[in-house]
Amino acid sequence: MATRFEVVLHGENPAALRAAGEEALRLVEALEGQLSLFRAGSEIARLNARAAREPVRVTPALFALLQQARKLSEESGGAFDITVAPLVRCWGFMGGDGRLPRPEEVAEARLKVGMGLVQLGPEDCTVRFAREGVMLDLGAIGKGYAVERAAEVLREAGVTSALLHGGTSTVQAIGQPPGEEYWKVAIETPSPSVESPRRLLAMVPLNDEAMSVSGVWGNSFEAGGRTYGHIIDWRTGEPASGTVLAAVVLPSAAETDALSTALLTLGVDGHDRIAGLRPAMRTLVVSEAGGQLRVEAKGIQLHQEFKG
């Protein structure tokens, strides 16, 4: 995950709140040690190193997460896929700022990508890869999963009012703040430069809900007059293009994390498909062409200047 997690808690017992918050953040740190692709001793790293040679037994919790990831991949038509790591590496985004690969490099990486190459054995919680080079990367669901699990810890401790986030891109609301009906979370207009002025795109009310925002311009490079972002569409082998931001609101932070990535990949053309996957899902998509932003929202109230 390699990002900052923070939590805001409200209640009448400060000592109990602090203890609950610290326990939740300890769980996040433990999940980082289990799910990180970049920690040599993590469960995912060990799985990636061995699963092409033999079935690898994993913990029931990780196996359940992989099953959930498979279901979300199927529902999104592959727009969300945890096997995309070989393509992320090919495009230079795995620990780097990106690069333009040769076509033959992309073709080779695509042979190692796709959930059809991952065999799950529910009878004994084993995972097997169909060929060498397959690599799982939970970056597009792990942060949301960690936020969701941390929220469970807070609820079990009796916390009824809290807001926690991972990297500001996934946020989970528990209840509402004192004297308010909802937590209010802002979405700003995307920009290719951190120095560009940001405008308010939407103020999203959350009550026992999660929201994830996926964007392109936070990690991208330019080549040949085109911007290439870090969200890779494994079906084409190239970074998703046209869409620069997507947001999803649902009760499950793991689902919002995954489905915001899927929505960013599919863009406006796939908006109806993703928005129809869950009852009462709220979504937002921002596309860009010729320097102009186009915003489409379902269930999210846009700021006045973006209405119409």
Backbone torsions as a table, in degrees:
resi	resn	phi	psi	omega
1	MET	NA	-45.8	173.1
2	ALA	49.1	51.2	-179.0
3	THR	-148.9	172.5	-176.3
4	ARG	-92.5	132.5	174.7
5	PHE	-112.3	136.8	179.0
6	GLU	-137.4	155.0	-179.3
7	VAL	-140.8	138.6	173.7
8	VAL	-114.5	127.6	-175.7
9	LEU	-124.3	141.5	174.2
10	HIS	-123.3	142.7	178.1
11	GLY	169.9	-179.9	-174.0
12	GLU	-95.6	-7.9	-177.3
13	ASN	-122.2	92.7	-176.4
14	PRO	-56.7	-39.0	-178.2
15	ALA	-65.9	-41.5	179.3
16	ALA	-67.5	-38.6	178.9
17	LEU	-64.3	-43.9	179.6
18	ARG	-62.3	-43.1	179.9
19	ALA	-62.6	-41.6	179.3
20	ALA	-65.8	-42.5	179.3
21	GLY	-63.5	-41.7	179.2
22	GLU	-66.2	-38.0	178.1
23	GLU	-65.3	-40.9	179.3
24	ALA	-63.3	-42.1	-179.2
25	LEU	-72.2	-30.2	174.3
26	ARG	-64.9	-38.2	177.0
27	LEU	-63.4	-41.5	177.6
28	VAL	-58.7	-43.5	179.4
29	GLU	-64.2	-39.3	177.9
30	ALA	-65.1	-38.7	178.5
31	LEU	-68.2	-34.3	174.4
32	GLU	-59.3	-43.2	179.1
33	GLY	-67.9	-21.7	179.4
34	GLN	-90.6	-39.8	-167.8
35	LEU	-103.5	-12.0	-174.6
36	SER	-68.5	131.2	175.5
37	LEU	-68.4	-24.6	-170.6
38	PHE	-97.9	-0.5	176.1
39	ARG	-100.9	117.8	-172.6
40	ALA	-57.9	-31.8	-177.1
41	GLY	-93.1	5.6	-177.6
42	SER	-72.2	159.4	179.0
43	GLU	-63.2	-37.8	178.5
44	ILE	-67.5	-41.1	179.2
45	ALA	-63.3	-41.7	178.2
46	ARG	-66.5	-38.8	177.1
47	LEU	-62.3	-46.7	179.5
48	ASN	-61.5	-32.4	-177.3
49	ALA	-75.9	-25.0	-170.3
50	ARG	-117.4	-23.2	-165.5
51	ALA	-69.0	-17.3	176.3
52	ALA	-76.9	-16.7	-177.6
53	ARG	-102.1	-27.1	-175.5
54	GLU	-161.4	157.7	173.6
55	PRO	-64.6	136.2	-177.9
56	VAL	-115.4	124.1	177.7
57	ARG	-78.1	134.0	178.6
58	VAL	-122.1	167.6	178.9
59	THR	-66.2	150.7	179.2
60	PRO	-55.6	-37.1	-179.4
61	ALA	-64.8	-44.4	178.2
62	LEU	-66.1	-40.1	179.8
63	PHE	-61.3	-42.1	178.3
64	ALA	-62.6	-38.4	178.0
65	LEU	-65.8	-40.4	178.1
66	LEU	-66.1	-36.9	175.4
67	GLN	-64.2	-40.9	177.3
68	GLN	-63.8	-41.0	178.4
69	ALA	-62.7	-39.7	177.3
70	ARG	-63.0	-44.3	179.7
71	LYS	-61.0	-44.4	179.6
72	LEU	-66.0	-35.3	176.1
73	SER	-63.4	-45.0	179.6
74	GLU	-64.4	-43.2	-178.4
75	GLU	-65.0	-33.2	-177.4
76	SER	-91.5	5.6	-178.2
77	GLY	67.1	26.8	179.0
78	GLY	87.8	0.8	179.1
79	ALA	-65.6	-28.9	169.0
80	PHE	-107.0	128.1	-177.0
81	ASP	-155.2	123.7	-176.3
82	ILE	-83.4	1.1	178.3
83	THR	-96.3	9.8	-171.0
84	VAL	-74.8	-4.0	-174.0
85	ALA	-52.4	-42.5	178.8
86	PRO	-58.5	-34.3	177.6
87	LEU	-75.6	-36.6	176.4
88	VAL	-60.8	-42.5	177.6
89	ARG	-66.0	-41.9	-179.8
90	CYS	-58.5	-39.2	-179.3
91	TRP	-86.3	6.7	172.8
92	GLY	78.1	16.7	-178.1
93	PHE	-95.7	-4.2	179.7
94	MET	-85.3	90.2	-177.1
95	GLY	81.3	9.0	-179.7
96	GLY	-134.6	-176.5	-176.2
97	ASP	-97.7	4.7	177.5
98	GLY	99.1	151.4	176.5
99	ARG	-155.7	162.9	179.5
100	LEU	-92.6	110.6	-177.1
101	PRO	-82.0	164.5	173.9
102	ARG	-75.8	151.1	-179.2
103	PRO	-55.3	-37.1	-179.0
104	GLU	-68.6	-29.9	176.1
105	GLU	-66.7	-42.0	178.9
106	VAL	-64.3	-44.0	-179.8
107	ALA	-60.4	-40.6	179.6
108	GLU	-67.5	-42.4	-179.8
109	ALA	-64.3	-36.6	-178.0
110	ARG	-64.0	-26.6	178.7
111	LEU	-67.1	-17.1	-176.6
112	LYS	-104.3	10.2	-172.1
113	VAL	-122.0	142.7	176.9
114	GLY	132.2	134.5	-177.5
115	MET	-64.8	-18.0	175.4
116	GLY	-64.4	-15.8	178.9
117	LEU	-89.2	-1.0	-178.1
118	VAL	-111.5	118.8	-179.1
119	GLN	-104.4	120.7	-179.2
120	LEU	-104.9	128.2	179.3
121	GLY	-106.3	94.2	-175.3
122	PRO	-66.7	-22.5	-177.7
123	GLU	-68.8	-27.8	-179.9
124	ASP	-136.1	16.8	178.1
125	CYS	55.5	47.9	178.5
126	THR	-109.6	156.3	178.8
127	VAL	-130.1	135.7	179.0
128	ARG	-137.6	136.8	176.0
129	PHE	-95.3	144.8	-177.2
130	ALA	-77.3	-19.3	178.9
131	ARG	-154.8	162.6	176.2
132	GLU	-63.4	146.3	175.4
133	GLY	95.7	-13.2	175.0
134	VAL	-65.6	139.7	-176.8
135	MET	-145.9	128.2	177.8
136	LEU	-89.9	136.9	176.7
137	ASP	-133.6	112.7	-177.1
138	LEU	-91.9	19.5	-176.8
139	GLY	-60.1	-26.7	-177.4
140	ALA	-93.6	4.9	175.9
141	ILE	-139.9	-22.2	-174.2
142	GLY	-64.2	-38.5	-179.6
143	LYS	-65.9	-45.5	178.0
144	GLY	-64.1	-39.7	177.5
145	TYR	-60.8	-43.5	179.4
146	ALA	-64.6	-42.1	177.8
147	VAL	-62.4	-43.0	-179.7
148	GLU	-64.1	-44.4	179.0
149	ARG	-65.4	-39.0	178.4
150	ALA	-64.4	-38.1	177.6
151	ALA	-64.1	-35.7	176.9
152	GLU	-62.0	-41.0	178.1
153	VAL	-61.0	-43.7	-179.5
154	LEU	-64.4	-43.8	179.9
155	ARG	-63.0	-42.2	179.1
156	GLU	-63.3	-27.1	178.2
157	ALA	-83.8	1.4	177.6
158	GLY	91.7	8.4	179.1
159	VAL	-73.0	128.9	-178.2
160	THR	-115.7	-3.4	179.7
161	SER	-146.0	109.3	-178.3
162	ALA	-159.3	156.5	173.1
163	LEU	-136.7	124.4	177.1
164	LEU	-131.0	150.0	-178.2
165	HIS	-140.9	157.2	172.3
166	GLY	-121.1	110.7	178.1
167	GLY	63.9	18.3	-177.4
168	THR	62.8	-1.0	-179.2
169	SER	-95.2	-20.5	173.3
170	THR	-130.0	127.5	-177.3
171	VAL	-131.2	141.2	179.3
172	GLN	-123.5	127.7	177.2
173	ALA	-103.7	134.1	171.4
174	ILE	-112.2	118.9	-179.0
175	GLY	61.1	-137.5	-179.4
176	GLN	-145.6	158.5	178.2
177	PRO	-71.0	159.6	-178.9
178	PRO	-55.4	130.8	176.1
179	GLY	77.5	4.8	-178.7
180	GLU	-125.0	158.8	178.1
181	GLU	-87.0	-28.1	-176.4
182	TYR	-142.9	157.7	158.9
183	TRP	-78.2	141.4	-179.2
184	LYS	-116.4	120.7	-176.2
185	VAL	-119.1	127.9	-176.3
186	ALA	-87.1	143.2	166.6
187	ILE	-114.4	124.3	179.3
188	GLU	-97.0	158.3	176.4
189	THR	-62.8	138.8	177.4
190	PRO	-72.0	153.7	179.5
191	SER	-149.2	140.9	179.2
192	PRO	-71.3	-12.8	-177.6
193	SER	-126.5	135.7	178.1
194	VAL	-67.6	-17.9	-179.1
195	GLU	-86.4	-13.4	-179.6
196	SER	-71.1	143.4	178.7
197	PRO	-65.9	140.7	179.0
198	ARG	-102.6	142.2	176.4
199	ARG	-116.0	153.1	178.5
200	LEU	-72.5	122.8	178.7
201	LEU	-93.0	-43.5	179.6
202	ALA	-160.6	150.0	171.5
203	MET	-114.0	111.8	-169.7
204	VAL	-101.1	120.9	176.4
205	PRO	-80.9	135.0	-179.3
206	LEU	-131.1	134.6	174.9
207	ASN	-143.0	109.1	-173.9
208	ASP	53.5	44.3	179.1
209	GLU	-138.6	162.9	175.3
210	ALA	-119.1	154.0	173.5
211	MET	-137.0	135.5	173.5
212	SER	-122.7	141.7	177.8
213	VAL	-123.1	122.7	176.4
214	SER	-109.0	136.1	-179.8
215	GLY	-136.2	160.8	-178.7
216	VAL	-96.7	-43.0	-167.5
217	TRP	-72.5	-12.3	178.4
218	GLY	-70.3	-22.5	-179.2
219	ASN	-147.8	91.6	-173.8
220	SER	-154.0	169.8	174.1
221	PHE	-143.0	163.6	179.7
222	GLU	-113.9	140.6	176.0
223	ALA	-155.0	131.7	178.8
224	GLY	60.1	32.4	179.0
225	GLY	77.6	10.1	-179.4
226	ARG	-123.2	145.3	176.5
227	THR	-96.2	129.2	179.2
228	TYR	-113.4	120.6	-179.9
229	GLY	-96.3	173.3	-173.0
230	HIS	-84.8	-7.8	177.2
231	ILE	-84.3	110.8	-174.6
232	ILE	-99.8	133.1	173.5
233	ASP	-92.1	105.7	-174.2
234	TRP	-64.7	-21.2	-178.2
235	ARG	-70.2	-27.4	176.6
236	THR	-106.8	-20.2	-176.7
237	GLY	82.8	5.5	-176.8
238	GLU	-124.4	160.6	175.1
239	PRO	-58.9	142.9	175.9
240	ALA	-59.0	139.3	-175.7
241	SER	-126.7	155.4	176.3
242	GLY	92.7	-44.1	-179.5
243	THR	-95.9	133.2	-176.8
244	VAL	-112.8	-14.0	179.1
245	LEU	-158.2	142.9	174.7
246	ALA	-143.8	142.4	179.4
247	ALA	-133.1	144.2	179.6
248	VAL	-136.6	137.0	176.7
249	VAL	-120.3	126.8	179.1
250	LEU	-155.2	168.7	174.4
251	PRO	-65.5	-31.6	-175.0
252	SER	-95.4	120.6	178.9
253	ALA	-69.3	-32.4	176.6
254	ALA	-63.0	-41.1	179.6
255	GLU	-70.2	-40.5	179.3
256	THR	-64.2	-38.1	179.2
257	ASP	-60.8	-49.8	-178.1
258	ALA	-67.9	-45.0	-173.5
259	LEU	-76.5	-24.0	173.0
260	SER	-68.2	-35.2	174.7
261	THR	-65.5	-44.8	178.3
262	ALA	-60.8	-41.8	-179.2
263	LEU	-67.3	-38.7	176.3
264	LEU	-62.8	-39.0	180.0
265	THR	-66.8	-44.3	-176.8
266	LEU	-81.3	-31.3	178.9
267	GLY	70.3	-160.0	-176.2
268	VAL	-58.5	-37.8	-178.4
269	ASP	-62.5	-27.7	179.8
270	GLY	-104.7	10.0	-175.0
271	HIS	-60.4	-48.1	-178.6
272	ASP	-61.3	-39.0	-178.7
273	ARG	-62.8	-49.7	-178.3
274	ILE	-67.7	-43.9	-177.6
275	ALA	-63.8	-23.2	-179.5
276	GLY	-89.0	1.2	-176.7
277	LEU	-74.3	-28.1	-177.9
278	ARG	-135.3	142.9	175.2
279	PRO	-62.6	139.5	174.2
280	ALA	64.4	16.2	174.2
281	MET	-64.8	140.5	174.1
282	ARG	-113.5	137.9	-173.0
283	THR	-141.6	160.4	177.2
284	LEU	-150.7	137.5	178.4
285	VAL	-131.9	133.7	175.7
286	VAL	-120.4	121.3	175.8
287	SER	-111.9	162.6	-177.2
288	GLU	-136.7	135.1	176.2
289	ALA	-151.8	127.6	178.6
290	GLY	60.9	30.6	178.9
291	GLY	81.3	1.7	-179.7
292	GLN	-108.2	138.7	178.6
293	LEU	-94.4	138.3	173.7
294	ARG	-118.9	127.9	-175.9
295	VAL	-116.4	132.3	176.2
296	GLU	-130.4	126.5	-176.3
297	ALA	-130.5	147.0	174.8
298	LYS	-129.0	105.6	178.7
299	GLY	85.7	-1.9	177.2
300	ILE	-111.3	125.2	-179.0
301	GLN	-79.2	118.9	-179.1
302	LEU	-79.6	154.3	172.7
303	HIS	-61.8	152.5	-170.1
304	GLN	-50.4	-42.7	-173.9
305	GLU	-70.8	-13.6	179.9
306	PHE	-103.7	1.5	178.1
307	LYS	-77.3	156.6	175.1
308	GLY	100.9	NA	NA
